[in-house]
Amino acid sequence: MPKILILVVNSFGFNSICEFLNTSLRYTHLKITIPIAMFITLVSETLHEVFGLTGPLFYALLTLFILELISGVWASRVKLRAYKDMLKNPDLAEGERLNCMCRVRQYSFSSRRFSRAGAVMGFWLIIIYILWQFAHFENSEVLSAIFYSIHVLFISYIVGIYLISVLENIIALSKNGSDFKLLRGIFDRLVKPDK
C-alpha cells in the first residue's frame, strides 16, 4: 500500500509523502492559520445562529458585495473620466456642458457612497435577522415554514440585486456595451420595462 501511495504522490511531482503533507497542511503556518480558522468558525457559527446564514452563503454575499463595490467605483471613475473629457471640448453646447458638470458631480468619488452601501447592507441584515427569528417560531410549524421560505427568498433577492448591479458595471466598463452585446440585450429585456 505505501508503494502505491508513493507512486501516486510522485506522479503529482512530490518527492515524498512528507513533502506532500507539508505542502498540503502547511505546518510552518500553524501559528497563523489556527487563530484564523478559529475566528472564521466563530464568525460562521454566529452568523448562522443570528442571521441564518451559513459560512459559504455569507462569504458568497460578502464577495458579491465587495465585487459590486469595486466594479461600481471603477465604472464610476470610467464615466467620470469620459464626462471630464467632454467638458474639455470648447464646442460643447451650454446645455450639454451643464449636463456634463452635473454628471461629473454625480460620478465623483466620495465616502458618502460607502456609507450608503453600508446602510443598505445593515438594513438587509436587520430584515434577514427578523425573518430568521420568525422562522424559529415554536408555536406554529406553518408560520415557521412560511417565514423560513421568505427568509430564503429575501436572501436570493439580495443575491439577484448584486448580480444585476455587477452586470451593469461590467457593461458600463466595456466600450459602450459593445463587448457584451448579447449580455446587454438580455439585460435590457429582463430589467427595463416594455415600451
C-alpha positions in Angstrom: 0.0 0.0 0.0 2.7 2.6 0.8 4.4 1.9 -2.5 1.2 2.7 -4.4 0.8 5.8 -2.3 4.3 6.9 -3.0 3.8 6.3 -6.8 0.6 8.4 -6.7 2.3 11.2 -4.8 5.3 11.0 -7.1 3.1 11.2 -10.2 2.0 14.7 -9.0 5.6 15.9 -8.7 6.2 15.4 -4.9 9.4 13.7 -3.9 7.9 12.0 -0.8 4.7 11.7 1.3 6.3 14.1 3.8 6.7 16.8 1.1 3.1 16.2 0.0 1.8 16.5 3.6 3.9 19.6 4.3 2.6 21.3 1.2 -1.0 20.3 1.9 -1.1 21.1 5.6 1.4 23.9 5.8 2.8 23.0 9.2 5.0 26.1 9.1 1.9 28.4 9.1 0.1 26.9 12.1 0.6 29.9 14.3 -1.3 32.0 11.8 -3.8 29.5 10.4 -5.2 28.1 13.7 -6.3 31.6 15.0 -7.7 32.5 11.6 -9.6 29.2 11.4 -10.9 29.7 14.9 -12.1 33.3 14.1 -13.8 32.1 10.8 -15.5 29.3 12.7 -16.7 31.7 15.4 -18.0 34.2 12.8 -19.6 31.5 10.8 -21.4 30.0 13.8 -22.5 33.4 15.0 -23.8 34.3 11.5 -25.7 31.1 11.4 -27.3 31.5 14.8 -28.2 35.2 14.5 -28.9 35.6 10.7 -29.4 32.0 9.5 -26.5 32.5 7.1 -24.2 29.5 6.6 -20.5 30.3 6.2 -20.4 29.7 2.4 -23.5 31.8 1.9 -22.2 34.7 4.0 -18.8 34.6 2.1 -20.7 34.5 -1.2 -22.7 37.5 -0.2 -19.6 39.3 1.1 -17.8 38.5 -2.2 -20.7 39.9 -4.2 -20.8 43.0 -2.0 -17.1 43.7 -2.5 -17.2 42.9 -6.2 -20.2 45.2 -6.7 -18.4 47.9 -4.7 -15.2 47.6 -6.6 -16.8 47.4 -10.0 -19.1 50.3 -9.2 -16.3 52.5 -8.2 -14.3 51.5 -11.3 -17.3 52.1 -13.6 -18.0 55.4 -11.9 -14.4 56.5 -12.5 -14.6 55.5 -16.2 -17.8 57.5 -16.6 -16.3 60.5 -14.7 -13.2 60.5 -17.0 -15.5 60.4 -20.1 -17.5 63.4 -18.8 -14.4 65.3 -17.9 -13.0 64.7 -21.4 -16.3 66.0 -22.8 -16.0 69.2 -20.8 -12.6 69.9 -22.4 -14.4 70.3 -25.7 -14.8 74.1 -26.4 -17.6 73.5 -28.9 -19.8 71.9 -26.4 -23.3 73.5 -26.2 -24.2 75.2 -22.9 -27.0 72.7 -22.1 -24.7 69.8 -22.7 -21.9 71.5 -20.6 -24.3 71.8 -17.7 -25.4 68.2 -18.1 -21.7 67.1 -18.1 -21.0 69.2 -15.0 -23.9 67.5 -13.2 -22.6 64.1 -14.2 -19.1 64.9 -13.0 -20.6 65.8 -9.6 -22.7 62.6 -9.7 -19.8 60.2 -10.5 -17.2 61.9 -8.3 -15.8 59.6 -5.7 -17.0 60.2 -2.1 -17.1 58.5 1.2 -20.9 59.0 1.1 -21.2 56.1 -1.3 -19.5 53.8 1.1 -21.8 54.9 4.0 -24.8 54.4 1.8 -23.7 50.9 0.8 -23.1 50.2 4.5 -26.5 51.5 5.5 -28.2 49.3 2.8 -26.3 46.2 4.0 -27.2 47.0 7.6 -30.9 47.3 6.6 -30.8 44.0 4.8 -29.1 42.3 7.7 -31.8 43.6 10.1 -34.6 42.2 7.8 -32.7 38.9 7.5 -32.4 38.8 11.3 -36.1 39.4 11.8 -37.1 36.8 9.3 -34.7 34.3 10.8 -36.1 34.9 14.3 -39.7 34.5 13.0 -38.6 31.3 11.2 -37.9 29.8 14.7 -41.5 30.5 15.8 -42.1 27.4 18.0 -45.9 27.7 18.4 -46.7 27.0 14.7 -44.8 24.9 12.2 -46.8 26.5 9.4 -45.7 30.1 10.3 -42.2 28.9 10.9 -42.1 27.3 7.4 -43.6 30.4 5.8 -41.0 32.7 7.4 -38.2 30.4 6.6 -39.3 30.4 2.9 -39.5 34.2 3.0 -36.0 34.3 4.6 -34.5 32.2 1.8 -36.4 34.2 -0.8 -35.1 37.5 0.6 -31.5 36.3 0.6 -31.9 35.2 -3.0 -33.4 38.6 -3.9 -30.3 40.3 -2.4 -28.0 38.0 -4.5 -30.0 38.9 -7.6 -29.7 42.6 -6.9 -25.9 42.4 -6.5 -25.6 40.2 -9.6 -27.6 42.7 -11.7 -25.5 45.6 -10.3 -22.2 43.8 -11.2 -23.5 43.1 -14.7 -24.5 46.7 -15.1 -21.0 47.8 -14.0 -19.3 45.3 -16.4 -21.4 46.6 -19.3 -20.5 50.2 -18.2 -16.8 49.3 -18.2 -16.9 48.0 -21.7 -16.8 50.3 -24.7 -20.4 51.4 -24.7 -21.5 47.8 -24.1 -20.2 46.7 -27.5 -18.1 44.0 -25.9 -21.2 42.5 -24.3 -23.9 42.9 -27.0 -25.6 39.6 -26.1 -25.4 40.3 -22.4 -26.7 43.8 -23.0 -29.7 42.5 -25.0 -30.6 40.0 -22.3 -30.2 42.6 -19.6 -32.3 45.2 -21.4 -35.1 42.6 -21.9 -35.1 41.5 -18.2 -34.6 44.7 -16.4 -36.0 47.5 -18.5 -39.8 47.8 -18.8 -41.5 47.3 -22.1 -42.4 50.4 -24.0 
